[in-house]
Amino acid sequence: MKRFRGKGCLLLAGMLCLGFAATASGMDEAALNRLIERRTVVCFHEGQRLGDMVLGARAQFQFVLVDRALSEALAKAEFSPEWLRYQGRHFGSDAVRGKTLFAVQFVTAKPMTFDPTRLRVGDHRVTSADVLTRPDRLPQGDLPSGTDAVLAVAVPGKLKPGSVVVLGYGDDGVSFDVPVR
């Protein structure tokens, strides 16, 4: 009986060591959130700003720049947003080589017509070839309020760290400071 107990203790100690190693190799949630926050900008479509509030917006677009640092952090993190991890998987693929990857999440507040080619990054209007999300997973056309969708967009060229670029939908846009690291 003592022999069995010793093996059980050894097994338990081994499992604890593996658990500590997995936790130590992962990225903590606060560090991941800081990375995501520095790479995120929110644009309201047809909304009017009133101080810290936005009134009458038809939709909210959240653009997240997926670069090497964020891609590696998402792979290591134990608790990362599933939608961002899924769209960020495109980073490093042939479709993104020489391009800049954005994961875009949007939520409609009012009925609207969504067309991914109305998205823009700087002077570049997104084309259907820039959209990496499969068409059957991307709601398009007339959408009811409450629609929540995500897509991955790879735009030509690399954004220069430290530069400012306008991201938006249609005529609405917001300035985005490209993070240095």
SEFI-258838 format. One record per residue (C-alpha): x, y, z. Coordinates in pm, 1 decimal. Layout:
<pts>
- x,y,z
- X,Y,Z
...
</pts>
This chain:
<pts>
- x,y,z
- 0.0,0.0,0.0
- 285.5,241.0,72.6
- 422.6,181.1,-270.3
- 97.8,288.2,-437.4
- 80.8,602.1,-223.2
- 434.8,698.0,-327.0
- 347.9,666.0,-694.8
- 35.2,872.9,-640.0
- 238.2,1148.0,-471.8
- 491.4,1137.2,-752.9
- 211.6,1158.1,-1010.8
- 49.5,1447.6,-824.6
- 383.4,1633.2,-797.8
- 444.2,1582.9,-1170.7
- 100.0,1717.0,-1258.6
- 154.0,2022.5,-1037.5
- 490.2,2092.2,-1202.5
- 330.2,2070.3,-1546.9
- 52.7,2304.3,-1434.8
- 303.0,2560.0,-1302.9
- 510.2,2534.0,-1621.7
- 202.2,2589.6,-1839.0
- 100.2,2892.5,-1633.2
- 452.1,3038.3,-1634.1
- 489.2,3000.4,-2011.1
- 154.0,3167.1,-2079.1
- 89.5,3537.5,-2084.3
- -109.3,3689.4,-1802.2
- -447.7,3836.9,-1882.0
- -354.4,4195.6,-1788.5
- -53.6,4199.8,-2024.2
- -265.1,4060.5,-2308.2
- -535.7,4319.8,-2246.5
- -274.6,4598.9,-2261.2
- -148.9,4467.3,-2597.2
- -501.8,4448.2,-2735.0
- -592.9,4794.4,-2604.3
- -291.7,4959.4,-2773.5
- -386.9,4796.6,-3103.4
- -758.4,4874.6,-3093.9
- -965.6,5169.1,-3214.0
- -1344.0,5206.0,-3220.8
- -1537.9,5381.7,-3496.1
- -1908.6,5463.1,-3475.1
- -2099.3,5464.1,-3804.3
- -2339.1,5759.8,-3836.5
- -2303.9,5850.1,-3470.0
- -2277.7,6195.1,-3314.9
- -2034.6,6252.6,-3031.5
- -2164.6,6434.0,-2728.3
- -1878.8,6443.8,-2479.8
- -1797.1,6083.4,-2391.5
- -2122.1,5955.3,-2540.3
- -2211.7,5866.1,-2896.6
- -2572.9,5919.2,-2998.8
- -2762.5,5769.0,-3290.3
- -2487.6,5537.5,-3414.9
- -2601.2,5277.2,-3661.4
- -2310.1,5045.9,-3576.0
- -1988.3,5023.3,-3378.5
- -1675.5,4897.3,-3553.7
- -1380.7,4779.1,-3348.2
- -1056.6,4751.5,-3547.4
- -775.2,4546.3,-3391.1
- -431.8,4550.2,-3553.7
- -294.0,4196.9,-3546.0
- 83.9,4216.3,-3559.3
- 355.1,3972.1,-3455.8
- 348.3,4076.0,-3088.9
- -28.5,4031.2,-3057.7
- -30.2,3711.1,-3260.9
- 231.6,3552.0,-3034.3
- 52.8,3675.7,-2721.7
- -278.9,3529.1,-2839.6
- -110.6,3193.1,-2897.3
- 41.2,3192.2,-2546.5
- -249.2,3341.3,-2353.4
- -478.5,3116.0,-2161.4
- -767.5,3363.7,-2164.0
- -792.4,3548.9,-2493.6
- -1105.8,3660.0,-2678.7
- -1207.3,3367.6,-2897.7
- -1315.0,3589.3,-3188.7
- -977.9,3765.1,-3189.1
- -779.9,3442.5,-3163.7
- -981.8,3296.3,-3451.7
- -935.7,3598.4,-3681.6
- -572.5,3643.0,-3571.2
- -486.3,3293.4,-3693.9
- -441.0,3445.4,-4040.6
- -124.9,3625.8,-3926.6
- 180.4,3468.8,-4090.3
- -22.4,3305.3,-4367.2
- 53.2,3355.3,-4735.3
- -261.3,3569.1,-4769.2
- -113.9,3824.7,-4525.3
- 246.3,3828.6,-4649.9
- 345.7,4190.5,-4718.7
- 11.8,4315.5,-4583.6
- -135.0,4446.2,-4259.4
- -393.3,4232.3,-4079.9
- -692.1,4373.3,-3894.0
- -957.4,4181.2,-3706.1
- -1278.6,4382.3,-3724.6
- -1573.8,4324.5,-3495.0
- -1893.9,4515.3,-3556.0
- -2226.5,4536.3,-3378.3
- -2530.2,4702.0,-3532.9
- -2738.8,4927.3,-3309.5
- -2994.2,5003.7,-3582.0
- -3082.9,4821.4,-3901.9
- -2819.2,4891.1,-4164.8
- -2680.5,4767.5,-4492.1
- -2332.1,4623.3,-4444.6
- -2083.4,4601.7,-4727.0
- -1725.5,4505.5,-4631.2
- -1590.2,4709.8,-4923.1
- -1699.1,5026.2,-4738.1
- -1431.3,4958.1,-4474.7
- -1119.0,5168.4,-4514.4
- -767.1,5176.1,-4382.3
- -599.4,5505.5,-4459.6
- -655.3,5579.9,-4828.0
- -723.4,5214.1,-4907.6
- -1081.2,5100.0,-4956.7
- -1110.9,4732.5,-4866.0
- -1178.3,4507.3,-5164.1
- -1340.6,4165.4,-5156.2
- -992.2,4017.1,-5212.8
- -874.5,4183.4,-4887.7
- -1141.5,4005.5,-4680.8
- -1005.5,3676.6,-4545.8
- -1324.7,3562.4,-4372.7
- -1528.0,3311.0,-4567.4
- -1835.2,3473.0,-4728.3
- -2071.2,3219.3,-4566.3
- -1948.7,3334.5,-4222.1
- -1987.7,3704.4,-4293.8
- -2330.1,3865.1,-4281.6
- -2372.9,4116.0,-4563.1
- -2651.5,4328.1,-4701.2
- -2945.0,4440.9,-4488.3
- -2879.9,4352.7,-4123.5
- -3112.4,4389.7,-3825.9
- -3008.6,4570.6,-3509.1
- -2812.1,4352.5,-3269.4
- -2609.9,4179.5,-3540.0
- -2262.5,4096.0,-3406.6
- -2003.5,3984.3,-3660.5
- -1627.7,3959.4,-3705.0
- -1402.9,3951.4,-4006.7
- -1034.9,3950.0,-4092.4
- -902.8,4202.9,-4342.4
- -551.4,4209.5,-4491.1
- -474.1,4542.1,-4655.7
- -177.3,4597.0,-4888.6
- 144.2,4730.9,-4736.7
- 277.0,4751.3,-4384.5
- 183.7,5030.2,-4147.6
- 481.7,5225.9,-4018.9
- 512.7,5204.4,-3637.3
- 446.1,5543.5,-3480.6
- 241.1,5667.3,-3775.7
- -123.3,5773.4,-3765.6
- -378.2,5619.4,-4000.5
- -754.7,5669.0,-4029.3
- -968.5,5355.7,-3994.8
- -1338.0,5359.1,-4062.6
- -1653.3,5258.8,-4239.3
- -1802.6,5470.2,-4515.2
- -1749.7,5839.2,-4444.3
- -1693.8,5780.2,-4071.6
- -1340.9,5732.9,-3948.3
- -1116.6,5759.9,-3647.7
- -741.9,5818.6,-3612.3
- -531.6,5521.9,-3504.7
- -178.6,5555.2,-3366.9
- 16.1,5253.5,-3493.0
- 196.6,5110.7,-3188.3
- 574.7,5112.6,-3189.2
- 589.3,4772.1,-3021.0
</pts>
